[in-house]
């Protein structure tokens, strides 16, 4: 697999931003403030994105779920 692998369904990152690939999701996380990147929910998302890029298969689905959970965790903090 590779970082250009697409999610089965895009990840809605708020507004009109939609993340279509593992790379776009990783780039989104890397644009967050550094302290946010170190929060547990974002670390889980990063780990599953890496696993998905290296392995593929069901990990792509897990990475999408981790991204959605991380995005929703941040919504609850606003």
C-alpha positions in Angstrom: 0.0 0.0 0.0 1.0 3.6 0.0 0.2 7.0 1.3 -1.9 7.7 -1.8 -4.4 5.0 -0.8 -7.9 6.5 -0.7 -10.4 6.0 2.1 -13.5 4.1 1.1 -15.5 7.2 2.2 -13.9 10.7 2.6 -13.3 12.0 6.0 -15.2 15.3 6.6 -12.7 17.6 8.4 -15.1 20.4 8.9 -16.2 23.2 6.7 -15.8 22.1 3.1 -12.5 20.2 3.8 -12.6 16.5 2.9 -9.7 14.2 3.3 -9.6 11.6 0.5 -6.3 9.8 1.1 -4.0 8.6 3.9 -1.6 11.4 2.8 -4.2 14.1 3.1 -5.1 12.9 6.6 -1.4 12.8 7.6 -0.9 16.3 6.2 -4.0 17.5 8.2 -2.5 16.2 11.4 0.9 17.7 10.7 -0.7 21.1 10.3 -2.2 21.0 13.8 -0.4 22.8 16.6 2.4 20.6 18.0 0.7 20.2 21.4 -2.5 19.0 19.7 -0.5 16.4 17.7 0.7 14.9 21.0 -2.8 14.3 22.3 -3.8 10.7 22.6 -6.5 10.7 20.0 -4.2 12.3 17.4 -1.4 9.9 18.2 -3.8 7.0 17.7 -4.8 8.4 14.3 -1.1 8.8 13.3 -0.3 5.2 14.3 -3.2 3.8 12.4 -2.4 5.9 9.3 1.1 4.6 9.3 -0.1 1.0 9.7 -2.6 1.6 6.8 0.1 3.0 4.6 2.4 0.1 5.3 -0.1 -2.8 5.4 -3.4 -1.7 3.8 -6.4 -3.9 4.1 -8.6 -3.3 7.1 -6.1 -0.8 8.5 -7.4 1.8 6.0 -10.9 1.5 7.6 -9.3 1.7 11.1 -7.4 4.8 10.1 -10.6 6.4 8.9 -12.3 5.6 12.1 -9.4 7.0 14.1 -9.5 10.2 12.1 -13.2 10.6 12.7 -12.8 9.9 16.4 -9.9 12.4 16.7 -11.9 15.1 14.9 -14.9 14.6 17.1 -12.8 14.6 20.2 -11.5 18.0 19.3 -15.1 19.2 18.6 -16.0 18.4 22.2 -13.2 20.6 23.5 -14.3 23.7 21.7 
